[in-house]
Amino acid sequence: MEEDKQKYIQLQKLLDHMERLNLGDYFELMQNPVKLIYRNFLAGLARGIGMAVGFTILGAVIVYALKQVVLLNLPYISDLIANIVRMVVERYY
């Protein structure tokens, strides 16, 4: 009787652990490849848009910071940065 109780407790712990792993959701997703492909497509789309927006903001911040350094009129650094900014502006405008 005591042995059955211990096995029941172990089985209950195993079931709780499996429930926390969300294996049911995983198996359901693996049985429906269209749903899996759709989710992966949306995840890739979100990553791509996020990277594009992030790089755009990062580039704008870097160009703004370089312009501010040029305004400080440091001798050699300002000339170098001014040339870089001029090339970027000429290329895109």
N, CA, C and O atoms as a Tinker XYZ file with bonds, in Angstrom:
   372  protein
     1  N      0.823000   -1.199000    0.000000    73     2
     2  CA     0.000000    0.000000    0.000000    64     1     3
     3  C      0.868000    1.265000    0.000000    63     2     4     5
     4  O      0.618000    2.210000   -0.748000    81     3
     5  N      1.874000    1.254000    0.844000    73     3     6
     6  CA     2.784000    2.410000    0.943000    64     5     7
     7  C      3.554000    2.591000   -0.372000    63     6     8     9
     8  O      3.829000    3.714000   -0.794000    81     7
     9  N      3.894000    1.471000   -1.003000    73     7    10
    10  CA     4.624000    1.508000   -2.262000    64     9    11
    11  C      3.769000    2.112000   -3.379000    63    10    12    13
    12  O      4.269000    2.865000   -4.215000    81    11
    13  N      2.484000    1.777000   -3.385000    73    11    14
    14  CA     1.565000    2.342000   -4.363000    64    13    15
    15  C      1.414000    3.846000   -4.176000    63    14    16    17
    16  O      1.295000    4.595000   -5.145000    81    15
    17  N      1.419000    4.276000   -2.924000    73    15    18
    18  CA     1.293000    5.705000   -2.621000    64    17    19
    19  C      2.519000    6.461000   -3.133000    63    18    20    21
    20  O      2.392000    7.556000   -3.680000    81    19
    21  N      3.706000    5.876000   -2.954000    73    19    22
    22  CA     4.928000    6.519000   -3.431000    64    21    23
    23  C      4.943000    6.598000   -4.961000    63    22    24    25
    24  O      5.340000    7.611000   -5.535000    81    23
    25  N      4.503000    5.508000   -5.615000    73    23    26
    26  CA     4.437000    5.522000   -7.078000    64    25    27
    27  C      3.448000    6.566000   -7.570000    63    26    28    29
    28  O      3.694000    7.244000   -8.567000    81    27
    29  N      2.328000    6.691000   -6.867000    73    27    30
    30  CA     1.333000    7.704000   -7.237000    64    29    31
    31  C      1.913000    9.108000   -7.093000    63    30    32    33
    32  O      1.685000    9.967000   -7.945000    81    31
    33  N      2.663000    9.342000   -6.017000    73    31    34
    34  CA     3.276000   10.659000   -5.796000    64    33    35
    35  C      4.309000   10.946000   -6.891000    63    34    36    37
    36  O      4.375000   12.060000   -7.411000    81    35
    37  N      5.114000    9.932000   -7.238000    73    35    38
    38  CA     6.109000   10.118000   -8.295000    64    37    39
    39  C      5.437000   10.388000   -9.640000    63    38    40    41
    40  O      5.877000   11.237000  -10.415000    81    39
    41  N      4.360000    9.644000   -9.896000    73    39    42
    42  CA     3.625000    9.856000  -11.136000    64    41    43
    43  C      3.017000   11.251000  -11.182000    63    42    44    45
    44  O      3.018000   11.891000  -12.234000    81    43
    45  N      2.509000   11.720000  -10.083000    73    43    46
    46  CA     1.929000   13.056000  -10.005000    64    45    47
    47  C      2.998000   14.130000  -10.240000    63    46    48    49
    48  O      2.751000   15.125000  -10.922000    81    47
    49  N      4.185000   13.917000   -9.667000    73    47    50
    50  CA     5.289000   14.861000   -9.886000    64    49    51
    51  C      5.689000   14.885000  -11.359000    63    50    52    53
    52  O      5.949000   15.947000  -11.924000    81    51
    53  N      5.736000   13.694000  -11.979000    73    51    54
    54  CA     6.082000   13.616000  -13.388000    64    53    55
    55  C      5.043000   14.337000  -14.248000    63    54    56    57
    56  O      5.403000   15.065000  -15.173000    81    55
    57  N      3.787000   14.144000  -13.954000    73    55    58
    58  CA     2.726000   14.816000  -14.706000    64    57    59
    59  C      2.787000   16.332000  -14.530000    63    58    60    61
    60  O      2.600000   17.082000  -15.488000    81    59
    61  N      3.047000   16.773000  -13.308000    73    59    62
    62  CA     3.180000   18.219000  -13.059000    64    61    63
    63  C      4.347000   18.795000  -13.849000    63    62    64    65
    64  O      4.245000   19.874000  -14.433000    81    63
    65  N      5.461000   18.059000  -13.859000    73    63    66
    66  CA     6.638000   18.524000  -14.588000    64    65    67
    67  C      6.356000   18.598000  -16.093000    63    66    68    69
    68  O      6.738000   19.567000  -16.750000    81    67
    69  N      5.693000   17.584000  -16.632000    73    67    70
    70  CA     5.362000   17.574000  -18.059000    64    69    71
    71  C      4.380000   18.694000  -18.399000    63    70    72    73
    72  O      4.450000   19.277000  -19.481000    81    71
    73  N      3.488000   18.986000  -17.497000    73    71    74
    74  CA     2.524000   20.067000  -17.740000    64    73    75
    75  C      3.229000   21.417000  -17.774000    63    74    76    77
    76  O      2.859000   22.296000  -18.553000    81    75
    77  N      4.246000   21.581000  -16.930000    73    75    78
    78  CA     5.004000   22.838000  -16.927000    64    77    79
    79  C      5.829000   22.995000  -18.203000    63    78    80    81
    80  O      6.119000   24.117000  -18.618000    81    79
    81  N      6.205000   21.885000  -18.824000    73    79    82
    82  CA     6.987000   21.945000  -20.060000    64    81    83
    83  C      6.130000   22.281000  -21.274000    63    82    84    85
    84  O      6.671000   22.549000  -22.347000    81    83
    85  N      4.811000   22.274000  -21.131000    73    83    86
    86  CA     3.882000   22.547000  -22.229000    64    85    87
    87  C      4.098000   21.595000  -23.407000    63    86    88    89
    88  O      4.071000   22.010000  -24.565000    81    87
    89  N      4.308000   20.337000  -23.101000    73    87    90
    90  CA     4.518000   19.353000  -24.159000    64    89    91
    91  C      3.280000   19.179000  -25.017000    63    90    92    93
    92  O      3.388000   18.903000  -26.212000    81    91
    93  N      2.116000   19.335000  -24.430000    73    91    94
    94  CA     0.883000   19.204000  -25.207000    64    93    95
    95  C      0.821000   20.235000  -26.320000    63    94    96    97
    96  O      0.466000   19.914000  -27.454000    81    95
    97  N      1.164000   21.468000  -25.995000    73    95    98
    98  CA     1.173000   22.529000  -27.015000    64    97    99
    99  C      2.212000   22.239000  -28.095000    63    98   100   101
   100  O      1.978000   22.473000  -29.281000    81    99
   101  N      3.362000   21.728000  -27.665000    73    99   102
   102  CA     4.425000   21.409000  -28.620000    64   101   103
   103  C      3.976000   20.312000  -29.580000    63   102   104   105
   104  O      4.156000   20.433000  -30.792000    81   103
   105  N      3.392000   19.243000  -29.042000    73   103   106
   106  CA     2.933000   18.148000  -29.903000    64   105   107
   107  C      1.817000   18.608000  -30.833000    63   106   108   109
   108  O      1.760000   18.192000  -31.990000    81   107
   109  N      0.941000   19.453000  -30.337000    73   107   110
   110  CA    -0.139000   19.982000  -31.178000    64   109   111
   111  C      0.433000   20.803000  -32.328000    63   110   112   113
   112  O     -0.037000   20.714000  -33.462000    81   111
   113  N      1.441000   21.594000  -32.026000    73   111   114
   114  CA     2.072000   22.425000  -33.054000    64   113   115
   115  C      2.806000   21.561000  -34.085000    63   114   116   117
   116  O      2.784000   21.860000  -35.279000    81   115
   117  N      3.449000   20.497000  -33.620000    73   115   118
   118  CA     4.181000   19.627000  -34.533000    64   117   119
   119  C      3.242000   18.822000  -35.435000    63   118   120   121
   120  O      3.645000   18.411000  -36.523000    81   119
   121  N      2.018000   18.593000  -35.011000    73   119   122
   122  CA     1.074000   17.847000  -35.823000    64   121   123
   123  C      0.401000   18.729000  -36.873000    63   122   124   125
   124  O     -0.249000   18.220000  -37.786000    81   123
   125  N      0.554000   20.041000  -36.748000    73   123   126
   126  CA    -0.065000   20.965000  -37.689000    64   125   127
   127  C      1.039000   21.809000  -38.336000    63   126   128   129
   128  O      1.320000   22.907000  -37.856000    81   127
   129  N      1.675000   21.322000  -39.420000    73   127   130
   130  CA     2.803000   22.038000  -40.014000    64   129   131
   131  C      2.437000   23.410000  -40.576000    63   130   132   133
   132  O      3.281000   24.306000  -40.600000    81   131
   133  N      1.197000   23.589000  -41.027000    73   131   134
   134  CA     0.793000   24.891000  -41.562000    64   133   135
   135  C      0.847000   25.943000  -40.453000    63   134   136   137
   136  O      1.317000   27.060000  -40.669000    81   135
   137  N      0.367000   25.580000  -39.281000    73   135   138
   138  CA     0.394000   26.499000  -38.138000    64   137   139
   139  C      1.843000   26.806000  -37.728000    63   138   140   141
   140  O      2.165000   27.941000  -37.378000    81   139
   141  N      2.707000   25.791000  -37.774000    73   139   142
   142  CA     4.120000   25.981000  -37.437000    64   141   143
   143  C      4.791000   26.935000  -38.417000    63   142   144   145
   144  O      5.519000   27.841000  -38.010000    81   143
   145  N      4.547000   26.733000  -39.704000    73   143   146
   146  CA     5.137000   27.597000  -40.731000    64   145   147
   147  C      4.616000   29.028000  -40.590000    63   146   148   149
   148  O      5.381000   29.984000  -40.719000    81   147
   149  N      3.323000   29.174000  -40.327000    73   147   150
   150  CA     2.731000   30.499000  -40.165000    64   149   151
   151  C      3.352000   31.236000  -38.980000    63   150   152   153
   152  O      3.690000   32.415000  -39.087000    81   151
   153  N      3.501000   30.543000  -37.856000    73   151   154
   154  CA     4.108000   31.185000  -36.668000    64   153   155
   155  C      5.552000   31.576000  -36.925000    63   154   156   157
   156  O      5.985000   32.661000  -36.537000    81   155
   157  N      6.300000   30.691000  -37.578000    73   155   158
   158  CA     7.697000   31.012000  -37.879000    64   157   159
   159  C      7.806000   32.164000  -38.868000    63   158   160   161
   160  O      8.716000   32.987000  -38.766000    81   159
   161  N      6.876000   32.229000  -39.830000    73   159   162
   162  CA     6.870000   33.340000  -40.775000    64   161   163
   163  C      6.626000   34.660000  -40.049000    63   162   164   165
   164  O      7.324000   35.645000  -40.287000    81   163
   165  N      5.631000   34.675000  -39.162000    73   163   166
   166  CA     5.347000   35.902000  -38.411000    64   165   167
   167  C      6.515000   36.300000  -37.511000    63   166   168   169
   168  O      6.831000   37.482000  -37.381000    81   167
   169  N      7.152000   35.309000  -36.892000    73   167   170
   170  CA     8.307000   35.609000  -36.036000    64   169   171
   171  C      9.443000   36.205000  -36.868000    63   170   172   173
   172  O     10.071000   37.174000  -36.440000    81   171
   173  N      9.715000   35.647000  -38.041000    73   171   174
   174  CA    10.770000   36.181000  -38.909000    64   173   175
   175  C     10.442000   37.573000  -39.412000    63   174   176   177
   176  O     11.321000   38.430000  -39.505000    81   175
   177  N      9.173000   37.801000  -39.736000    73   175   178
   178  CA     8.743000   39.122000  -40.188000    64   177   179
   179  C      8.944000   40.166000  -39.086000    63   178   180   181
   180  O      9.430000   41.268000  -39.341000    81   179
   181  N      8.566000   39.806000  -37.870000    73   179   182
   182  CA     8.732000   40.731000  -36.743000    64   181   183
   183  C     10.208000   41.018000  -36.483000    63   182   184   185
   184  O     10.581000   42.158000  -36.204000    81   183
   185  N     11.049000   39.984000  -36.574000    73   183   186
   186  CA    12.487000   40.205000  -36.377000    64   185   187
   187  C     13.049000   41.133000  -37.446000    63   186   188   189
   188  O     13.825000   42.039000  -37.143000    81   187
   189  N     12.656000   40.906000  -38.694000    73   187   190
   190  CA    13.157000   41.734000  -39.793000    64   189   191
   191  C     12.760000   43.189000  -39.651000    63   190   192   193
   192  O     13.582000   44.086000  -39.836000    81   191
   193  N     11.493000   43.423000  -39.321000    73   191   194
   194  CA    11.025000   44.803000  -39.138000    64   193   195
   195  C     11.724000   45.444000  -37.944000    63   194   196   197
   196  O     12.104000   46.613000  -37.992000    81   195
   197  N     11.889000   44.674000  -36.879000    73   195   198
   198  CA    12.577000   45.200000  -35.697000    64   197   199
   199  C     14.014000   45.589000  -35.988000    63   198   200   201
   200  O     14.490000   46.627000  -35.528000    81   199
   201  N     14.706000   44.751000  -36.755000    73   199   202
   202  CA    16.089000   45.083000  -37.099000    64   201   203
   203  C     16.160000   46.315000  -37.991000    63   202   204   205
   204  O     17.031000   47.166000  -37.808000    81   203
   205  N     15.249000   46.414000  -38.954000    73   203   206
   206  CA    15.258000   47.569000  -39.856000    64   205   207
   207  C     15.033000   48.863000  -39.080000    63   206   208   209
   208  O     15.743000   49.849000  -39.283000    81   207
   209  N     14.049000   48.854000  -38.195000    73   207   210
   210  CA    13.764000   50.049000  -37.392000    64   209   211
   211  C     14.934000   50.350000  -36.461000    63   210   212   213
   212  O     15.331000   51.506000  -36.308000    81   211
   213  N     15.479000   49.318000  -35.847000    73   211   214
   214  CA    16.601000   49.518000  -34.924000    64   213   215
   215  C     17.828000   50.092000  -35.604000    63   214   216   217
   216  O     18.449000   51.022000  -35.091000    81   215
   217  N     18.186000   49.534000  -36.774000    73   215   218
   218  CA    19.355000   50.049000  -37.490000    64   217   219
   219  C     19.120000   51.474000  -37.993000    63   218   220   221
   220  O     20.054000   52.275000  -38.034000    81   219
   221  N     17.902000   51.793000  -38.369000    73   219   222
   222  CA    17.592000   53.154000  -38.813000    64   221   223
   223  C     17.778000   54.143000  -37.664000    63   222   224   225
   224  O     18.391000   55.196000  -37.836000    81   223
   225  N     17.253000   53.800000  -36.507000    73   223   226
   226  CA    17.391000   54.683000  -35.340000    64   225   227
   227  C     18.860000   54.796000  -34.936000    63   226   228   229
   228  O     19.346000   55.889000  -34.644000    81   227
   229  N     19.565000   53.660000  -34.919000    73   227   230
   230  CA    20.981000   53.682000  -34.559000    64   229   231
   231  C     21.788000   54.544000  -35.526000    63   230   232   233
   232  O     22.642000   55.324000  -35.105000    81   231
   233  N     21.515000   54.402000  -36.820000    73   231   234
   234  CA    22.217000   55.218000  -37.810000    64   233   235
   235  C     21.934000   56.696000  -37.641000    63   234   236   237
   236  O     22.839000   57.521000  -37.760000    81   235
   237  N     20.678000   57.040000  -37.363000    73   235   238
   238  CA    20.324000   58.455000  -37.165000    64   237   239
   239  C     21.026000   59.024000  -35.936000    63   238   240   241
   240  O     21.497000   60.161000  -35.954000    81   239
   241  N     21.094000   58.234000  -34.878000    73   239   242
   242  CA    21.769000   58.702000  -33.656000    64   241   243
   243  C     23.257000   58.899000  -33.916000    63   242   244   245
   244  O     23.848000   59.872000  -33.447000    81   243
   245  N     23.861000   57.984000  -34.659000    73   243   246
   246  CA    25.297000   58.122000  -34.951000    64   245   247
   247  C     25.565000   59.349000  -35.819000    63   246   248   249
   248  O     26.509000   60.094000  -35.555000    81   247
   249  N     24.758000   59.567000  -36.839000    73   247   250
   250  CA    24.945000   60.747000  -37.698000    64   249   251
   251  C     24.737000   62.028000  -36.890000    63   250   252   253
   252  O     25.479000   62.995000  -37.060000    81   251
   253  N     23.736000   62.038000  -36.015000    73   251   254
   254  CA    23.491000   63.222000  -35.177000    64   253   255
   255  C     24.683000   63.479000  -34.253000    63   254   256   257
   256  O     25.117000   64.620000  -34.097000    81   255
   257  N     25.209000   62.412000  -33.643000    73   255   258
   258  CA    26.358000   62.574000  -32.743000    64   257   259
   259  C     27.574000   63.085000  -33.510000    63   258   260   261
   260  O     28.316000   63.929000  -33.008000    81   259
   261  N     27.779000   62.576000  -34.725000    73   259   262
   262  CA    28.914000   63.049000  -35.526000    64   261   263
   263  C     28.757000   64.527000  -35.892000    63   262   264   265
   264  O     29.732000   65.279000  -35.883000    81   263
   265  N     27.550000   64.932000  -36.208000    73   263   266
   266  CA    27.311000   66.344000  -36.513000    64   265   267
   267  C     27.600000   67.222000  -35.300000    63   266   268   269
   268  O     28.142000   68.319000  -35.438000    81   267
   269  N     27.241000   66.745000  -34.124000    73   267   270
   270  CA    27.501000   67.525000  -32.907000    64   269   271
   271  C     29.001000   67.644000  -32.637000    63   270   272   273
   272  O     29.470000   68.682000  -32.171000    81   271
   273  N     29.753000   66.577000  -32.930000    73   271   274
   274  CA    31.210000   66.629000  -32.752000    64   273   275
   275  C     31.813000   67.624000  -33.738000    63   274   276   277
   276  O     32.759000   68.333000  -33.395000    81   275
   277  N     31.287000   67.687000  -34.941000    73   275   278
   278  CA    31.776000   68.651000  -35.931000    64   277   279
   279  C     31.523000   70.073000  -35.434000    63   278   280   281
   280  O     32.355000   70.959000  -35.626000    81   279
   281  N     30.374000   70.286000  -34.794000    73   279   282
   282  CA    30.060000   71.626000  -34.287000    64   281   283
   283  C     31.017000   72.062000  -33.176000    63   282   284   285
   284  O     31.206000   73.257000  -32.949000    81   283
   285  N     31.625000   71.081000  -32.479000    73   283   286
   286  CA    32.607000   71.434000  -31.442000    64   285   287
   287  C     33.896000   71.971000  -32.057000    63   286   288   289
   288  O     34.713000   72.585000  -31.371000    81   287
   289  N     34.068000   71.733000  -33.353000    73   287   290
   290  CA    35.202000   72.260000  -34.121000    64   289   291
   291  C     36.546000   71.792000  -33.575000    63   290   292   293
   292  O     37.458000   72.594000  -33.375000    81   291
   293  N     36.659000   70.496000  -33.338000    73   291   294
   294  CA    37.947000   69.908000  -32.962000    64   293   295
   295  C     38.790000   69.781000  -34.228000    63   294   296   297
   296  O     38.267000   69.396000  -35.274000    81   295
   297  N     40.071000   70.094000  -34.155000    73   295   298
   298  CA    40.881000   70.245000  -35.366000    64   297   299
   299  C     40.838000   69.065000  -36.342000    63   298   300   301
   300  O     40.272000   69.213000  -37.425000    81   299
   301  N     41.395000   67.929000  -36.018000    73   299   302
   302  CA    41.513000   66.839000  -36.988000    64   301   303
   303  C     40.250000   65.976000  -37.036000    63   302   304   305
   304  O     39.855000   65.490000  -38.096000    81   303
   305  N     39.639000   65.799000  -35.892000    73   303   306
   306  CA    38.457000   64.938000  -35.821000    64   305   307
   307  C     37.302000   65.564000  -36.584000    63   306   308   309
   308  O     36.576000   64.867000  -37.293000    81   307
   309  N     37.122000   66.897000  -36.442000    73   307   310
   310  CA    35.998000   67.532000  -37.139000    64   309   311
   311  C     36.125000   67.425000  -38.644000    63   310   312   313
   312  O     35.129000   67.196000  -39.330000    81   311
   313  N     37.333000   67.587000  -39.175000    73   311   314
   314  CA    37.505000   67.478000  -40.627000    64   313   315
   315  C     37.170000   66.071000  -41.112000    63   314   316   317
   316  O     36.501000   65.903000  -42.131000    81   315
   317  N     37.631000   65.077000  -40.389000    73   315   318
   318  CA    37.355000   63.697000  -40.766000    64   317   319
   319  C     35.862000   63.402000  -40.704000    63   318   320   321
   320  O     35.295000   62.819000  -41.628000    81   319
   321  N     35.238000   63.804000  -39.620000    73   319   322
   322  CA    33.807000   63.549000  -39.453000    64   321   323
   323  C     33.001000   64.361000  -40.468000    63   322   324   325
   324  O     32.005000   63.870000  -40.999000    81   323
   325  N     33.417000   65.583000  -40.737000    73   323   326
   326  CA    32.706000   66.409000  -41.713000    64   325   327
   327  C     32.737000   65.755000  -43.089000    63   326   328   329
   328  O     31.740000   65.773000  -43.810000    81   327
   329  N     33.873000   65.181000  -43.452000    73   327   330
   330  CA    33.965000   64.483000  -44.736000    64   329   331
   331  C     33.043000   63.262000  -44.773000    63   330   332   333
   332  O     32.386000   63.011000  -45.783000    81   331
   333  N     32.994000   62.502000  -43.675000    73   331   334
   334  CA    32.131000   61.317000  -43.610000    64   333   335
   335  C     30.668000   61.735000  -43.718000    63   334   336   337
   336  O     29.907000   61.143000  -44.484000    81   335
   337  N     30.276000   62.739000  -42.961000    73   335   338
   338  CA    28.883000   63.201000  -42.989000    64   337   339
   339  C     28.538000   63.753000  -44.358000    63   338   340   341
   340  O     27.435000   63.519000  -44.853000    81   339
   341  N     29.444000   64.472000  -44.977000    73   339   342
   342  CA    29.213000   65.025000  -46.307000    64   341   343
   343  C     28.989000   63.902000  -47.320000    63   342   344   345
   344  O     28.110000   63.998000  -48.177000    81   343
   345  N     29.792000   62.833000  -47.217000    73   343   346
   346  CA    29.617000   61.699000  -48.138000    64   345   347
   347  C     28.257000   61.022000  -47.930000    63   346   348   349
   348  O     27.590000   60.647000  -48.895000    81   347
   349  N     27.862000   60.872000  -46.685000    73   347   350
   350  CA    26.574000   60.237000  -46.400000    64   349   351
   351  C     25.432000   61.094000  -46.922000    63   350   352   353
   352  O     24.505000   60.576000  -47.545000    81   351
   353  N     25.486000   62.392000  -46.678000    73   351   354
   354  CA    24.420000   63.297000  -47.105000    64   353   355
   355  C     24.347000   63.345000  -48.631000    63   354   356   357
   356  O     23.254000   63.315000  -49.197000    81   355
   357  N     25.492000   63.418000  -49.297000    73   355   358
   358  CA    25.502000   63.462000  -50.765000    64   357   359
   359  C     24.964000   62.171000  -51.358000    63   358   360   361
   360  O     24.294000   62.191000  -52.391000    81   359
   361  N     25.248000   61.064000  -50.720000    73   359   362
   362  CA    24.812000   59.786000  -51.264000    64   361   363
   363  C     23.299000   59.596000  -51.155000    63   362   364   365
   364  O     22.680000   59.034000  -52.059000    81   363
   365  N     22.706000   60.055000  -50.067000    73   363   366
   366  CA    21.292000   59.789000  -49.842000    64   365   367
   367  C     20.380000   60.980000  -50.122000    63   366   368   369
   368  O     19.160000   60.820000  -50.104000    81   367
   369  N     20.917000   62.145000  -50.375000    73   367   370
   370  CA    20.051000   63.299000  -50.641000    64   369   371
   371  C     20.394000   63.864000  -51.953000    63   370   372
   372  O     19.787000   64.846000  -52.380000    81   371
